[in-house]
Amino acid sequence: MEISDWRNRIDELDEQIVQLLSQRAAAAVEIGRLKQSRSAPIYEPQREKDVIEHVRKVNPGPLSGAQVQDIYERLMDVMRELQRQRP
Amino acid sequence: MEISDWRNRIDELDEQIVQLLSQRAAAAVEIGRLKQSRSAPIYEPQREKDVIEHVRKVNPGPLSGAQVQDIYERLMDVMRELQRQRP
């Protein structure tokens, strides 16, 4: 396979990744609403630690655990921002 | 649905997201090898711009375009790092 073939493959994967990120974001919005209705804090460090532990555990490679964690830390920052935007 | 139900849903989505990130990373490794064999640069700003444009275009929400871009900038940083690790 040539570079352009791998890039087409990446573009297809990106479409699926964006779909899943959107579904994850929609679930985060629902959690944000439930928390708001109970005046519960948006930021829950233990839950975020559990998420990181989970994604590191299911990671088959070639990304290292630290690299998956790096991506997920940004992802959770963005999800928290989204929850705060939508009361 | 309760918070715990949404969290179970998120955990399922995360397993799928990590699988797709891993497939994307494997494709990036292949591209890195092809580039290395041609002494081509790993960092290609125009390709990265195209990836951002693509993911913003296919994003259905509730994440904003800027939020999807934010996640993808981290993701591409990590993928570039991975390509440099594996000559």
Backbone of each chain as nested JSON, in Angstrom:
{
  "chains": [
    {"id": "A", "residues": [
      {"number": 1, "name": "MET", "atoms": {"N": [0.837, -1.221, 0.0], "CA": [0.0, 0.0, 0.0], "C": [0.862, 1.259, 0.0]}},
      {"number": 2, "name": "GLU", "atoms": {"N": [0.407, 2.231, -0.741], "CA": [1.119, 3.505, -0.863], "C": [0.659, 4.487, 0.231]}},
      {"number": 3, "name": "ILE", "atoms": {"N": [1.404, 5.574, 0.418], "CA": [1.015, 6.579, 1.42], "C": [-0.421, 7.042, 1.189]}},
      {"number": 4, "name": "SER", "atoms": {"N": [-0.792, 7.267, -0.065], "CA": [-2.149, 7.764, -0.341], "C": [-3.219, 6.737, 0.053]}},
      {"number": 5, "name": "ASP", "atoms": {"N": [-2.904, 5.453, -0.083], "CA": [-3.858, 4.409, 0.342], "C": [-4.027, 4.431, 1.861]}},
      {"number": 6, "name": "TRP", "atoms": {"N": [-2.908, 4.534, 2.576], "CA": [-2.988, 4.597, 4.04], "C": [-3.746, 5.845, 4.484]}},
      {"number": 7, "name": "ARG", "atoms": {"N": [-3.564, 6.929, 3.727], "CA": [-4.295, 8.159, 4.096], "C": [-5.796, 8.015, 3.886]}},
      {"number": 8, "name": "ASN", "atoms": {"N": [-6.165, 7.313, 2.816], "CA": [-7.603, 7.057, 2.622], "C": [-8.15, 6.22, 3.764]}},
      {"number": 9, "name": "ARG", "atoms": {"N": [-7.359, 5.253, 4.189], "CA": [-7.763, 4.408, 5.328], "C": [-7.921, 5.263, 6.595]}},
      {"number": 10, "name": "ILE", "atoms": {"N": [-6.957, 6.174, 6.812], "CA": [-7.041, 7.066, 7.982], "C": [-8.288, 7.957, 7.889]}},
      {"number": 11, "name": "ASP", "atoms": {"N": [-8.59, 8.454, 6.708], "CA": [-9.778, 9.309, 6.561], "C": [-11.051, 8.539, 6.926]}},
      {"number": 12, "name": "GLU", "atoms": {"N": [-11.113, 7.271, 6.518], "CA": [-12.287, 6.443, 6.874], "C": [-12.352, 6.235, 8.388]}},
      {"number": 13, "name": "LEU", "atoms": {"N": [-11.195, 5.926, 8.991], "CA": [-11.162, 5.732, 10.446], "C": [-11.573, 7.019, 11.16]}},
      {"number": 14, "name": "ASP", "atoms": {"N": [-11.117, 8.167, 10.639], "CA": [-11.454, 9.44, 11.288], "C": [-12.969, 9.676, 11.285]}},
      {"number": 15, "name": "GLU", "atoms": {"N": [-13.637, 9.278, 10.206], "CA": [-15.095, 9.452, 10.18], "C": [-15.753, 8.633, 11.286]}},
      {"number": 16, "name": "GLN", "atoms": {"N": [-15.245, 7.41, 11.497], "CA": [-15.795, 6.564, 12.57], "C": [-15.428, 7.123, 13.942]}},
      {"number": 17, "name": "ILE", "atoms": {"N": [-14.201, 7.615, 14.073], "CA": [-13.765, 8.17, 15.364], "C": [-14.637, 9.383, 15.731]}},
      {"number": 18, "name": "VAL", "atoms": {"N": [-14.874, 10.251, 14.749], "CA": [-15.69, 11.454, 15.032], "C": [-17.121, 11.057, 15.415]}},
      {"number": 19, "name": "GLN", "atoms": {"N": [-17.66, 10.017, 14.778], "CA": [-19.003, 9.538, 15.154], "C": [-19.016, 9.078, 16.618]}},
      {"number": 20, "name": "LEU", "atoms": {"N": [-18.013, 8.305, 17.008], "CA": [-17.967, 7.791, 18.385], "C": [-17.712, 8.918, 19.384]}},
      {"number": 21, "name": "LEU", "atoms": {"N": [-16.838, 9.86, 19.019], "CA": [-16.599, 11.009, 19.911], "C": [-17.894, 11.797, 20.108]}},
      {"number": 22, "name": "SER", "atoms": {"N": [-18.696, 11.887, 19.058], "CA": [-19.961, 12.635, 19.136], "C": [-20.958, 11.908, 20.035]}},
      {"number": 23, "name": "GLN", "atoms": {"N": [-20.982, 10.577, 19.932], "CA": [-21.869, 9.801, 20.811], "C": [-21.404, 9.912, 22.26]}},
      {"number": 24, "name": "ARG", "atoms": {"N": [-20.082, 9.91, 22.442], "CA": [-19.534, 10.054, 23.795], "C": [-19.868, 11.437, 24.353]}},
      {"number": 25, "name": "ALA", "atoms": {"N": [-19.774, 12.455, 23.496], "CA": [-20.077, 13.828, 23.923], "C": [-21.563, 13.958, 24.285]}},
      {"number": 26, "name": "ALA", "atoms": {"N": [-22.441, 13.314, 23.514], "CA": [-23.88, 13.372, 23.807], "C": [-24.159, 12.73, 25.171]}},
      {"number": 27, "name": "ALA", "atoms": {"N": [-23.475, 11.627, 25.482], "CA": [-23.628, 10.977, 26.793], "C": [-23.098, 11.892, 27.902]}},
      {"number": 28, "name": "ALA", "atoms": {"N": [-21.985, 12.571, 27.622], "CA": [-21.42, 13.498, 28.626], "C": [-22.385, 14.655, 28.898]}},
      {"number": 29, "name": "VAL", "atoms": {"N": [-23.057, 15.13, 27.847], "CA": [-24.049, 16.212, 28.024], "C": [-25.176, 15.731, 28.947]}},
      {"number": 30, "name": "GLU", "atoms": {"N": [-25.631, 14.503, 28.74], "CA": [-26.705, 13.951, 29.597], "C": [-26.24, 13.862, 31.05]}},
      {"number": 31, "name": "ILE", "atoms": {"N": [-25.01, 13.404, 31.252], "CA": [-24.463, 13.331, 32.615], "C": [-24.374, 14.732, 33.21]}},
      {"number": 32, "name": "GLY", "atoms": {"N": [-23.942, 15.689, 32.406], "CA": [-23.855, 17.08, 32.87], "C": [-25.209, 17.598, 33.339]}},
      {"number": 33, "name": "ARG", "atoms": {"N": [-26.261, 17.265, 32.579], "CA": [-27.622, 17.7, 32.953], "C": [-28.055, 17.076, 34.269]}},
      {"number": 34, "name": "LEU", "atoms": {"N": [-27.791, 15.772, 34.409], "CA": [-28.167, 15.081, 35.656], "C": [-27.406, 15.678, 36.847]}},
      {"number": 35, "name": "LYS", "atoms": {"N": [-26.127, 15.967, 36.635], "CA": [-25.334, 16.556, 37.726], "C": [-25.856, 17.947, 38.093]}},
      {"number": 36, "name": "GLN", "atoms": {"N": [-26.157, 18.726, 37.071], "CA": [-26.677, 20.086, 37.286], "C": [-27.967, 20.03, 38.108]}},
      {"number": 37, "name": "SER", "atoms": {"N": [-28.836, 19.071, 37.782], "CA": [-30.13, 18.983, 38.473], "C": [-29.941, 18.585, 39.934]}},
      {"number": 38, "name": "ARG", "atoms": {"N": [-28.768, 18.053, 40.27], "CA": [-28.488, 17.648, 41.654], "C": [-27.423, 18.534, 42.295]}},
      {"number": 39, "name": "SER", "atoms": {"N": [-27.049, 19.61, 41.596], "CA": [-25.946, 20.48, 42.051], "C": [-24.69, 19.672, 42.381]}},
      {"number": 40, "name": "ALA", "atoms": {"N": [-24.451, 18.62, 41.6], "CA": [-23.235, 17.808, 41.785], "C": [-22.097, 18.433, 40.966]}},
      {"number": 41, "name": "PRO", "atoms": {"N": [-20.837, 18.27, 41.404], "CA": [-19.726, 18.879, 40.659], "C": [-19.493, 18.203, 39.307]}},
      {"number": 42, "name": "ILE", "atoms": {"N": [-19.156, 19.019, 38.305], "CA": [-18.854, 18.484, 36.963], "C": [-17.536, 17.699, 37.013]}},
      {"number": 43, "name": "TYR", "atoms": {"N": [-16.559, 18.251, 37.711], "CA": [-15.237, 17.606, 37.74], "C": [-15.185, 16.555, 38.838]}},
      {"number": 44, "name": "GLU", "atoms": {"N": [-14.968, 15.303, 38.43], "CA": [-14.87, 14.206, 39.407], "C": [-13.578, 13.453, 39.14]}},
      {"number": 45, "name": "PRO", "atoms": {"N": [-12.53, 13.826, 39.885], "CA": [-11.2, 13.263, 39.598], "C": [-11.165, 11.736, 39.637]}},
      {"number": 46, "name": "GLN", "atoms": {"N": [-11.915, 11.115, 40.54], "CA": [-11.855, 9.645, 40.617], "C": [-12.426, 9.011, 39.353]}},
      {"number": 47, "name": "ARG", "atoms": {"N": [-13.526, 9.55, 38.84], "CA": [-14.096, 9.023, 37.597], "C": [-13.099, 9.187, 36.442]}},
      {"number": 48, "name": "GLU", "atoms": {"N": [-12.428, 10.321, 36.393], "CA": [-11.463, 10.539, 35.307], "C": [-10.29, 9.55, 35.419]}},
      {"number": 49, "name": "LYS", "atoms": {"N": [-9.871, 9.269, 36.648], "CA": [-8.813, 8.258, 36.839], "C": [-9.282, 6.884, 36.357]}},
      {"number": 50, "name": "ASP", "atoms": {"N": [-10.549, 6.56, 36.662], "CA": [-11.097, 5.262, 36.241], "C": [-11.134, 5.157, 34.708]}},
      {"number": 51, "name": "VAL", "atoms": {"N": [-11.509, 6.261, 34.056], "CA": [-11.568, 6.263, 32.586], "C": [-10.171, 6.002, 32.012]}},
      {"number": 52, "name": "ILE", "atoms": {"N": [-9.177, 6.695, 32.555], "CA": [-7.795, 6.517, 32.076], "C": [-7.334, 5.07, 32.299]}},
      {"number": 53, "name": "GLU", "atoms": {"N": [-7.626, 4.546, 33.477], "CA": [-7.233, 3.176, 33.783], "C": [-7.875, 2.209, 32.774]}},
      {"number": 54, "name": "HIS", "atoms": {"N": [-9.155, 2.441, 32.493], "CA": [-9.892, 1.577, 31.568], "C": [-9.295, 1.629, 30.147]}},
      {"number": 55, "name": "VAL", "atoms": {"N": [-9.061, 2.824, 29.626], "CA": [-8.564, 2.907, 28.248], "C": [-7.134, 2.367, 28.139]}},
      {"number": 56, "name": "ARG", "atoms": {"N": [-6.34, 2.544, 29.186], "CA": [-4.995, 1.966, 29.162], "C": [-5.072, 0.439, 29.161]}},
      {"number": 57, "name": "LYS", "atoms": {"N": [-6.06, -0.082, 29.886], "CA": [-6.203, -1.532, 30.001], "C": [-6.635, -2.177, 28.675]}},
      {"number": 58, "name": "VAL", "atoms": {"N": [-7.518, -1.521, 27.958], "CA": [-8.044, -2.113, 26.713], "C": [-7.196, -1.748, 25.485]}},
      {"number": 59, "name": "ASN", "atoms": {"N": [-6.161, -0.932, 25.678], "CA": [-5.303, -0.515, 24.561], "C": [-4.443, -1.67, 24.036]}},
      {"number": 60, "name": "PRO", "atoms": {"N": [-4.624, -2.058, 22.756], "CA": [-3.837, -3.168, 22.208], "C": [-2.492, -2.727, 21.618]}},
      {"number": 61, "name": "GLY", "atoms": {"N": [-2.203, -1.411, 21.588], "CA": [-1.017, -0.907, 20.89], "C": [-1.365, -0.626, 19.434]}},
      {"number": 62, "name": "PRO", "atoms": {"N": [-0.491, -0.026, 18.628], "CA": [0.907, 0.307, 18.913], "C": [1.116, 1.562, 19.767]}},
      {"number": 63, "name": "LEU", "atoms": {"N": [0.041, 2.282, 20.12], "CA": [0.22, 3.434, 21.015], "C": [0.615, 2.916, 22.394]}},
      {"number": 64, "name": "SER", "atoms": {"N": [1.482, 3.639, 23.079], "CA": [1.807, 3.282, 24.464], "C": [0.65, 3.701, 25.373]}},
      {"number": 65, "name": "GLY", "atoms": {"N": [0.638, 3.157, 26.58], "CA": [-0.371, 3.575, 27.558], "C": [-0.305, 5.077, 27.802]}},
      {"number": 66, "name": "ALA", "atoms": {"N": [0.91, 5.615, 27.89], "CA": [1.076, 7.057, 28.132], "C": [0.508, 7.874, 26.966]}},
      {"number": 67, "name": "GLN", "atoms": {"N": [0.643, 7.345, 25.743], "CA": [0.119, 8.08, 24.577], "C": [-1.409, 8.063, 24.538]}},
      {"number": 68, "name": "VAL", "atoms": {"N": [-1.996, 6.92, 24.873], "CA": [-3.463, 6.852, 24.94], "C": [-3.962, 7.803, 26.041]}},
      {"number": 69, "name": "GLN", "atoms": {"N": [-3.263, 7.782, 27.15], "CA": [-3.632, 8.677, 28.256], "C": [-3.555, 10.142, 27.823]}},
      {"number": 70, "name": "ASP", "atoms": {"N": [-2.513, 10.47, 27.074], "CA": [-2.308, 11.833, 26.601], "C": [-3.516, 12.293, 25.757]}},
      {"number": 71, "name": "ILE", "atoms": {"N": [-3.939, 11.44, 24.83], "CA": [-5.102, 11.768, 23.993], "C": [-6.355, 11.9, 24.87]}},
      {"number": 72, "name": "TYR", "atoms": {"N": [-6.528, 10.972, 25.808], "CA": [-7.738, 10.978, 26.636], "C": [-7.792, 12.152, 27.611]}},
      {"number": 73, "name": "GLU", "atoms": {"N": [-6.638, 12.632, 28.039], "CA": [-6.673, 13.795, 28.932], "C": [-7.239, 15.003, 28.19]}},
      {"number": 74, "name": "ARG", "atoms": {"N": [-6.81, 15.17, 26.94], "CA": [-7.373, 16.266, 26.142], "C": [-8.869, 16.041, 25.902]}},
      {"number": 75, "name": "LEU", "atoms": {"N": [-9.199, 14.813, 25.574], "CA": [-10.595, 14.461, 25.303], "C": [-11.496, 14.779, 26.52]}},
      {"number": 76, "name": "MET", "atoms": {"N": [-11.014, 14.442, 27.7], "CA": [-11.84, 14.713, 28.894], "C": [-11.888, 16.199, 29.23]}},
      {"number": 77, "name": "ASP", "atoms": {"N": [-10.803, 16.928, 28.945], "CA": [-10.852, 18.395, 29.106], "C": [-11.979, 18.979, 28.258]}},
      {"number": 78, "name": "VAL", "atoms": {"N": [-12.03, 18.519, 27.006], "CA": [-13.02, 19.054, 26.067], "C": [-14.433, 18.657, 26.51]}},
      {"number": 79, "name": "MET", "atoms": {"N": [-14.602, 17.431, 26.974], "CA": [-15.931, 16.955, 27.391], "C": [-16.421, 17.752, 28.617]}},
      {"number": 80, "name": "ARG", "atoms": {"N": [-15.49, 18.06, 29.529], "CA": [-15.847, 18.843, 30.714], "C": [-16.276, 20.261, 30.319]}},
      {"number": 81, "name": "GLU", "atoms": {"N": [-15.55, 20.802, 29.334], "CA": [-15.889, 22.137, 28.809], "C": [-17.306, 22.11, 28.207]}},
      {"number": 82, "name": "LEU", "atoms": {"N": [-17.592, 21.052, 27.478], "CA": [-18.911, 20.902, 26.846], "C": [-20.009, 20.819, 27.907]}},
      {"number": 83, "name": "GLN", "atoms": {"N": [-19.764, 20.086, 28.98], "CA": [-20.768, 19.953, 30.047], "C": [-21.032, 21.299, 30.714]}},
      {"number": 84, "name": "ARG", "atoms": {"N": [-19.992, 22.121, 30.847], "CA": [-20.161, 23.432, 31.495], "C": [-20.896, 24.414, 30.58]}},
      {"number": 85, "name": "GLN", "atoms": {"N": [-20.752, 24.209, 29.249], "CA": [-21.429, 25.087, 28.275], "C": [-22.939, 24.868, 28.244]}},
      {"number": 86, "name": "ARG", "atoms": {"N": [-23.376, 23.653, 28.599], "CA": [-24.779, 23.273, 28.378], "C": [-25.444, 22.911, 29.686]}},
      {"number": 87, "name": "PRO", "atoms": {"N": [-25.949, 23.894, 30.371], "CA": [-26.565, 23.597, 31.657], "C": [-27.955, 22.943, 31.489]}}
    ]},
    {"id": "B", "residues": [
      {"number": 1, "name": "MET", "atoms": {"N": [-32.437, 7.347, 32.107], "CA": [-31.153, 6.72, 32.425], "C": [-30.417, 7.481, 33.533]}},
      {"number": 2, "name": "GLU", "atoms": {"N": [-29.785, 6.737, 34.381], "CA": [-29.032, 7.3, 35.503], "C": [-27.566, 7.592, 35.098]}},
      {"number": 3, "name": "ILE", "atoms": {"N": [-26.863, 8.329, 35.929], "CA": [-25.449, 8.64, 35.641], "C": [-24.645, 7.347, 35.417]}},
      {"number": 4, "name": "SER", "atoms": {"N": [-24.89, 6.341, 36.252], "CA": [-24.119, 5.093, 36.127], "C": [-24.393, 4.392, 34.78]}},
      {"number": 5, "name": "ASP", "atoms": {"N": [-25.633, 4.518, 34.275], "CA": [-25.951, 3.928, 32.963], "C": [-25.193, 4.66, 31.85]}},
      {"number": 6, "name": "TRP", "atoms": {"N": [-25.183, 5.985, 31.93], "CA": [-24.45, 6.763, 30.919], "C": [-22.962, 6.45, 30.981]}},
      {"number": 7, "name": "ARG", "atoms": {"N": [-22.469, 6.217, 32.202], "CA": [-21.038, 5.891, 32.329], "C": [-20.711, 4.53, 31.733]}},
      {"number": 8, "name": "ASN", "atoms": {"N": [-21.624, 3.584, 31.899], "CA": [-21.419, 2.284, 31.243], "C": [-21.394, 2.452, 29.724]}},
      {"number": 9, "name": "ARG", "atoms": {"N": [-22.293, 3.31, 29.239], "CA": [-22.341, 3.585, 27.794], "C": [-21.011, 4.204, 27.33]}},
      {"number": 10, "name": "ILE", "atoms": {"N": [-20.508, 5.157, 28.134], "CA": [-19.226, 5.801, 27.799], "C": [-18.092, 4.771, 27.809]}},
      {"number": 11, "name": "ASP", "atoms": {"N": [-18.1, 3.868, 28.785], "CA": [-17.043, 2.848, 28.844], "C": [-17.057, 1.976, 27.583]}},
      {"number": 12, "name": "GLU", "atoms": {"N": [-18.255, 1.63, 27.112], "CA": [-18.363, 0.845, 25.868], "C": [-17.825, 1.635, 24.676]}},
      {"number": 13, "name": "LEU", "atoms": {"N": [-18.223, 2.916, 24.608], "CA": [-17.744, 3.762, 23.501], "C": [-16.222, 3.895, 23.55]}},
      {"number": 14, "name": "ASP", "atoms": {"N": [-15.673, 4.031, 24.776], "CA": [-14.219, 4.177, 24.905], "C": [-13.483, 2.951, 24.364]}},
      {"number": 15, "name": "GLU", "atoms": {"N": [-14.057, 1.768, 24.578], "CA": [-13.404, 0.567, 24.046], "C": [-13.347, 0.613, 22.517]}},
      {"number": 16, "name": "GLN", "atoms": {"N": [-14.443, 1.101, 21.916], "CA": [-14.46, 1.218, 20.45], "C": [-13.516, 2.323, 19.984]}},
      {"number": 17, "name": "ILE", "atoms": {"N": [-13.488, 3.435, 20.718], "CA": [-12.609, 4.553, 20.341], "C": [-11.145, 4.108, 20.394]}},
      {"number": 18, "name": "VAL", "atoms": {"N": [-10.767, 3.385, 21.454], "CA": [-9.369, 2.93, 21.585], "C": [-9.021, 1.961, 20.447]}},
      {"number": 19, "name": "GLN", "atoms": {"N": [-9.966, 1.109, 20.062], "CA": [-9.706, 0.211, 18.93], "C": [-9.419, 1.003, 17.655]}},
      {"number": 20, "name": "LEU", "atoms": {"N": [-10.251, 2.013, 17.395], "CA": [-10.069, 2.809, 16.169], "C": [-8.794, 3.645, 16.231]}},
      {"number": 21, "name": "LEU", "atoms": {"N": [-8.495, 4.197, 17.414], "CA": [-7.236, 4.957, 17.558], "C": [-6.042, 4.05, 17.285]}},
      {"number": 22, "name": "SER", "atoms": {"N": [-6.15, 2.792, 17.714], "CA": [-5.053, 1.844, 17.517], "C": [-4.889, 1.504, 16.033]}},
      {"number": 23, "name": "GLN", "atoms": {"N": [-6.017, 1.349, 15.336], "CA": [-5.94, 1.09, 13.893], "C": [-5.364, 2.307, 13.17]}},
      {"number": 24, "name": "ARG", "atoms": {"N": [-5.758, 3.492, 13.629], "CA": [-5.237, 4.725, 13.021], "C": [-3.728, 4.825, 13.278]}},
      {"number": 25, "name": "ALA", "atoms": {"N": [-3.317, 4.46, 14.489], "CA": [-1.899, 4.52, 14.842], "C": [-1.098, 3.527, 14.001]}},
      {"number": 26, "name": "ALA", "atoms": {"N": [-1.655, 2.332, 13.778], "CA": [-0.962, 1.326, 12.963], "C": [-0.78, 1.847, 11.531]}},
      {"number": 27, "name": "ALA", "atoms": {"N": [-1.787, 2.528, 11.007], "CA": [-1.676, 3.116, 9.659], "C": [-0.622, 4.225, 9.654]}},
      {"number": 28, "name": "ALA", "atoms": {"N": [-0.59, 5.021, 10.723], "CA": [0.418, 6.097, 10.82], "C": [1.83, 5.511, 10.862]}},
      {"number": 29, "name": "VAL", "atoms": {"N": [1.995, 4.382, 11.555], "CA": [3.309, 3.719, 11.609], "C": [3.734, 3.304, 10.199]}},
      {"number": 30, "name": "GLU", "atoms": {"N": [2.788, 2.756, 9.434], "CA": [3.113, 2.346, 8.051], "C": [3.53, 3.555, 7.208]}},
      {"number": 31, "name": "ILE", "atoms": {"N": [2.798, 4.65, 7.367], "CA": [3.148, 5.873, 6.619], "C": [4.535, 6.357, 7.052]}},
      {"number": 32, "name": "GLY", "atoms": {"N": [4.808, 6.291, 8.357], "CA": [6.123, 6.699, 8.867], "C": [7.242, 5.88, 8.227]}},
      {"number": 33, "name": "ARG", "atoms": {"N": [7.003, 4.572, 8.092], "CA": [8.02, 3.695, 7.471], "C": [8.246, 4.056, 6.01]}},
      {"number": 34, "name": "LEU", "atoms": {"N": [7.15, 4.28, 5.286], "CA": [7.272, 4.648, 3.867], "C": [8.027, 5.976, 3.725]}},
      {"number": 35, "name": "LYS", "atoms": {"N": [7.704, 6.929, 4.616], "CA": [8.38, 8.233, 4.554], "C": [9.872, 8.081, 4.849]}},
      {"number": 36, "name": "GLN", "atoms": {"N": [10.161, 7.28, 5.879], "CA": [11.553, 7.044, 6.275], "C": [12.349, 6.462, 5.102]}},
      {"number": 37, "name": "SER", "atoms": {"N": [11.729, 5.518, 4.385], "CA": [12.435, 4.844, 3.286], "C": [12.695, 5.823, 2.133]}},
      {"number": 38, "name": "ARG", "atoms": {"N": [11.973, 6.943, 2.142], "CA": [12.163, 7.952, 1.078], "C": [12.806, 9.221, 1.607]}},
      {"number": 39, "name": "SER", "atoms": {"N": [13.22, 9.173, 2.877], "CA": [13.746, 10.376, 3.546], "C": [12.786, 11.558, 3.424]}},
      {"number": 40, "name": "ALA", "atoms": {"N": [11.479, 11.261, 3.465], "CA": [10.474, 12.334, 3.412], "C": [10.205, 12.815, 4.837]}},
      {"number": 41, "name": "PRO", "atoms": {"N": [9.822, 14.093, 5.01], "CA": [9.591, 14.602, 6.368], "C": [8.339, 13.992, 7.011]}},
      {"number": 42, "name": "ILE", "atoms": {"N": [8.446, 13.725, 8.335], "CA": [7.295, 13.197, 9.078], "C": [6.199, 14.262, 9.193]}},
      {"number": 43, "name": "TYR", "atoms": {"N": [6.616, 15.482, 9.455], "CA": [5.629, 16.552, 9.656], "C": [5.242, 17.162, 8.319]}},
      {"number": 44, "name": "GLU", "atoms": {"N": [3.955, 17.053, 7.982], "CA": [3.466, 17.65, 6.739], "C": [2.275, 18.523, 7.061]}},
      {"number": 45, "name": "PRO", "atoms": {"N": [2.54, 19.833, 7.222], "CA": [1.477, 20.727, 7.697], "C": [0.224, 20.707, 6.813]}},
      {"number": 46, "name": "GLN", "atoms": {"N": [0.385, 20.569, 5.503], "CA": [-0.813, 20.602, 4.648], "C": [-1.694, 19.378, 4.88]}},
      {"number": 47, "name": "ARG", "atoms": {"N": [-1.084, 18.217, 5.059], "CA": [-1.872, 17.014, 5.353], "C": [-2.609, 17.181, 6.685]}},
      {"number": 48, "name": "GLU", "atoms": {"N": [-1.94, 17.758, 7.681], "CA": [-2.59, 17.933, 8.986], "C": [-3.771, 18.91, 8.873]}},
      {"number": 49, "name": "LYS", "atoms": {"N": [-3.604, 19.949, 8.056], "CA": [-4.721, 20.882, 7.815], "C": [-5.891, 20.157, 7.155]}},
      {"number": 50, "name": "ASP", "atoms": {"N": [-5.578, 19.292, 6.189], "CA": [-6.632, 18.538, 5.493], "C": [-7.387, 17.625, 6.46]}},
      {"number": 51, "name": "VAL", "atoms": {"N": [-6.638, 16.98, 7.398], "CA": [-7.277, 16.093, 8.381], "C": [-8.248, 16.902, 9.253]}},
      {"number": 52, "name": "ILE", "atoms": {"N": [-7.794, 18.069, 9.717], "CA": [-8.645, 18.921, 10.565], "C": [-9.899, 19.351, 9.788]}},
      {"number": 53, "name": "GLU", "atoms": {"N": [-9.694, 19.757, 8.537], "CA": [-10.832, 20.198, 7.721], "C": [-11.84, 19.049, 7.567]}},
      {"number": 54, "name": "HIS", "atoms": {"N": [-11.32, 17.845, 7.338], "CA": [-12.173, 16.68, 7.144], "C": [-12.986, 16.36, 8.399]}},
      {"number": 55, "name": "VAL", "atoms": {"N": [-12.302, 16.31, 9.562], "CA": [-13.036, 15.929, 10.782], "C": [-14.042, 17.012, 11.187]}},
      {"number": 56, "name": "ARG", "atoms": {"N": [-13.706, 18.275, 10.92], "CA": [-14.679, 19.343, 11.213], "C": [-15.898, 19.195, 10.296]}},
      {"number": 57, "name": "LYS", "atoms": {"N": [-15.66, 18.79, 9.06], "CA": [-16.747, 18.666, 8.08], "C": [-17.708, 17.525, 8.444]}},
      {"number": 58, "name": "VAL", "atoms": {"N": [-17.18, 16.413, 8.925], "CA": [-18.033, 15.249, 9.208], "C": [-18.578, 15.26, 10.644]}},
      {"number": 59, "name": "ASN", "atoms": {"N": [-18.207, 16.255, 11.432], "CA": [-18.654, 16.33, 12.825], "C": [-20.147, 16.682, 12.921]}},
      {"number": 60, "name": "PRO", "atoms": {"N": [-20.966, 15.794, 13.489], "CA": [-22.407, 16.072, 13.578], "C": [-22.796, 16.862, 14.841]}},
      {"number": 61, "name": "GLY", "atoms": {"N": [-21.828, 17.148, 15.744], "CA": [-22.155, 17.742, 17.037], "C": [-22.45, 16.649, 18.039]}},
      {"number": 62, "name": "PRO", "atoms": {"N": [-22.614, 16.907, 19.352], "CA": [-22.723, 18.239, 19.97], "C": [-21.392, 18.957, 20.186]}},
      {"number": 63, "name": "LEU", "atoms": {"N": [-20.261, 18.324, 19.881], "CA": [-18.986, 19.035, 19.993], "C": [-18.93, 20.122, 18.919]}},
      {"number": 64, "name": "SER", "atoms": {"N": [-18.349, 21.261, 19.253], "CA": [-18.143, 22.3, 18.24], "C": [-16.984, 21.885, 17.335]}},
      {"number": 65, "name": "GLY", "atoms": {"N": [-16.875, 22.546, 16.185], "CA": [-15.74, 22.305, 15.298], "C": [-14.423, 22.561, 16.021]}},
      {"number": 66, "name": "ALA", "atoms": {"N": [-14.38, 23.632, 16.813], "CA": [-13.148, 23.972, 17.543], "C": [-12.795, 22.873, 18.55]}},
      {"number": 67, "name": "GLN", "atoms": {"N": [-13.817, 22.264, 19.165], "CA": [-13.555, 21.204, 20.157], "C": [-13.032, 19.933, 19.479]}},
      {"number": 68, "name": "VAL", "atoms": {"N": [-13.616, 19.581, 18.339], "CA": [-13.112, 18.417, 17.6], "C": [-11.668, 18.682, 17.157]}},
      {"number": 69, "name": "GLN", "atoms": {"N": [-11.43, 19.903, 16.681], "CA": [-10.069, 20.275, 16.271], "C": [-9.097, 20.151, 17.443]}},
      {"number": 70, "name": "ASP", "atoms": {"N": [-9.518, 20.59, 18.615], "CA": [-8.698, 20.554, 19.82], "C": [-8.269, 19.103, 20.124]}},
      {"number": 71, "name": "ILE", "atoms": {"N": [-9.229, 18.179, 20.081], "CA": [-8.915, 16.761, 20.321], "C": [-7.962, 16.244, 19.231]}},
      {"number": 72, "name": "TYR", "atoms": {"N": [-8.247, 16.594, 17.976], "CA": [-7.441, 16.077, 16.873], "C": [-6.029, 16.641, 16.841]}},
      {"number": 73, "name": "GLU", "atoms": {"N": [-5.849, 17.856, 17.331], "CA": [-4.478, 18.394, 17.363], "C": [-3.612, 17.561, 18.311]}},
      {"number": 74, "name": "ARG", "atoms": {"N": [-4.196, 17.194, 19.472], "CA": [-3.45, 16.331, 20.402], "C": [-3.188, 14.965, 19.769]}},
      {"number": 75, "name": "LEU", "atoms": {"N": [-4.247, 14.441, 19.137], "CA": [-4.144, 13.122, 18.509], "C": [-3.023, 13.1, 17.458]}},
      {"number": 76, "name": "MET", "atoms": {"N": [-2.95, 14.143, 16.652], "CA": [-1.905, 14.169, 15.615], "C": [-0.513, 14.391, 16.212]}},
      {"number": 77, "name": "ASP", "atoms": {"N": [-0.433, 15.157, 17.3], "CA": [0.862, 15.28, 18.006], "C": [1.359, 13.896, 18.419]}},
      {"number": 78, "name": "VAL", "atoms": {"N": [0.448, 13.106, 19.002], "CA": [0.823, 11.783, 19.505], "C": [1.195, 10.858, 18.343]}},
      {"number": 79, "name": "MET", "atoms": {"N": [0.452, 10.934, 17.251], "CA": [0.73, 10.06, 16.096], "C": [2.106, 10.397, 15.49]}},
      {"number": 80, "name": "ARG", "atoms": {"N": [2.421, 11.68, 15.459], "CA": [3.718, 12.117, 14.93], "C": [4.851, 11.592, 15.813]}},
      {"number": 81, "name": "GLU", "atoms": {"N": [4.619, 11.672, 17.122], "CA": [5.593, 11.147, 18.091], "C": [5.817, 9.646, 17.852]}},
      {"number": 82, "name": "LEU", "atoms": {"N": [4.715, 8.918, 17.635], "CA": [4.786, 7.479, 17.391], "C": [5.595, 7.182, 16.119]}},
      {"number": 83, "name": "GLN", "atoms": {"N": [5.359, 7.978, 15.067], "CA": [6.098, 7.762, 13.808], "C": [7.589, 7.979, 14.002]}},
      {"number": 84, "name": "ARG", "atoms": {"N": [7.937, 8.948, 14.851], "CA": [9.369, 9.24, 15.078], "C": [10.03, 8.158, 15.932]}},
      {"number": 85, "name": "GLN", "atoms": {"N": [9.227, 7.506, 16.801], "CA": [9.742, 6.435, 17.661], "C": [10.098, 5.178, 16.888]}},
      {"number": 86, "name": "ARG", "atoms": {"N": [9.4, 4.959, 15.746], "CA": [9.51, 3.665, 15.057], "C": [10.034, 3.851, 13.659]}},
      {"number": 87, "name": "PRO", "atoms": {"N": [11.331, 3.859, 13.521], "CA": [11.903, 4.069, 12.193], "C": [11.779, 2.809, 11.32]}}
    ]}
  ]
}
